[in-house]
Amino acid sequence: MLHPQARALLNLIEERKIPPTHTLTPAEARELYRERRFFSQPPPPDVALARDFAMPGPGGDIPLRLYRPAGSSVGSLLPVLVYYHGGGWVIGDLETHDTLCRELANGSGCAVVAVDYRLAPEHRFPAAAIDAIAALHWVHDNANRLGIDASRMAVGGDSAGGNLAAVVALAARDAGGPALAFQLLIYPATDNRRTAPSHETNGTGYLLTRETIGYFHDHYITDPSHDLDWRASPLLHESLAGLPPALVLTAGYDPLRDEGLQFAQCLSEAGNQSTLVCFERQIHGFILMGRVIDEANAAVRLCAAQLRHALAREPSGDSRS
């Protein structure tokens, strides 16, 4: 029961003979991903502020983009979502996810800090995870200059970015902070062993294929033992207890669907608040496609509402606030 709008998009991609990502060089794939947004994404909404800057990172400066929502007053301390873009750790940047970050800021009333972490194959595992963790700490430590409330922080991301957000939440818990109020995990990659059943059932014909997943994986991870490292596969961390509340959003025709389901279930079984919402008729990446897929806009509104609710709460002083 694939949504007719998703089917129409897949048909158009086939008709126009748009090459699959795994047939391209990383540079070519990055350029195609940037160009595709003009067809599939809504126009970027106005926000009160969108400012680029950089933070010193473990491997060099990390570009960041700060968004303040439309209508927010100058000088007010806002709760913040630290956001990690998707793209298989190989493609994606601040531009590919600019519209989504603006939508989340406006819909939630929160600031958003988007993180342009290092990409593979130029920077292989665990570079992206190291940058993602460093970015959270830097945002927390520089909260006043950014105009954000360090006691009301969330992490989020889509696909590979969802993987990084989950990794960051685990790292923050293990380090004793920063305390997080929420994690927004949009069709996250949680197990780089890639053995969940949906990799087989949804691995062909729905935009993200098994071949493309393998392409991303092999550019990012070169040592098979790294698949077992929780920084690559957060599902495999020895303990998923004591984590912030999570919204795990999945898509029914996504090869990563069952990884999201498994992670949400394990979070709940470990005693965390975890909500799973599956858009049964959708494909991987759909939340960025609001120009051509109506359910993408509903998904954005859902994510923004959950953020608004989670970050409006009074902090309790620990990572489960």
Secondary structure as UniProt FT lines:
FT   HELIX           4..15
FT   TURN            16..17
FT   HELIX           21..23
FT   HELIX           26..40
FT   STRAND          49..57
FT   TURN            58..59
FT   STRAND          60..68
FT   TURN            70..71
FT   TURN            74..75
FT   STRAND          78..84
FT   TURN            88..90
FT   TURN            94..97
FT   HELIX           98..108
FT   STRAND          111..115
FT   TURN            120..122
FT   TURN            125..126
FT   HELIX           127..141
FT   HELIX           143..146
FT   STRAND          148..158
FT   HELIX           160..175
FT   STRAND          182..186
FT   TURN            192..193
FT   HELIX           198..201
FT   HELIX           210..220
FT   HELIX           224..228
FT   TURN            230..232
FT   HELIX           234..236
FT   STRAND          246..251
FT   TURN            252..253
FT   TURN            255..256
FT   HELIX           257..269
FT   TURN            270..271
FT   STRAND          274..279
FT   TURN            280..281
FT   TURN            284..285
FT   HELIX           286..288
FT   TURN            290..292
FT   HELIX           294..312
FT   TURN            319..320
//
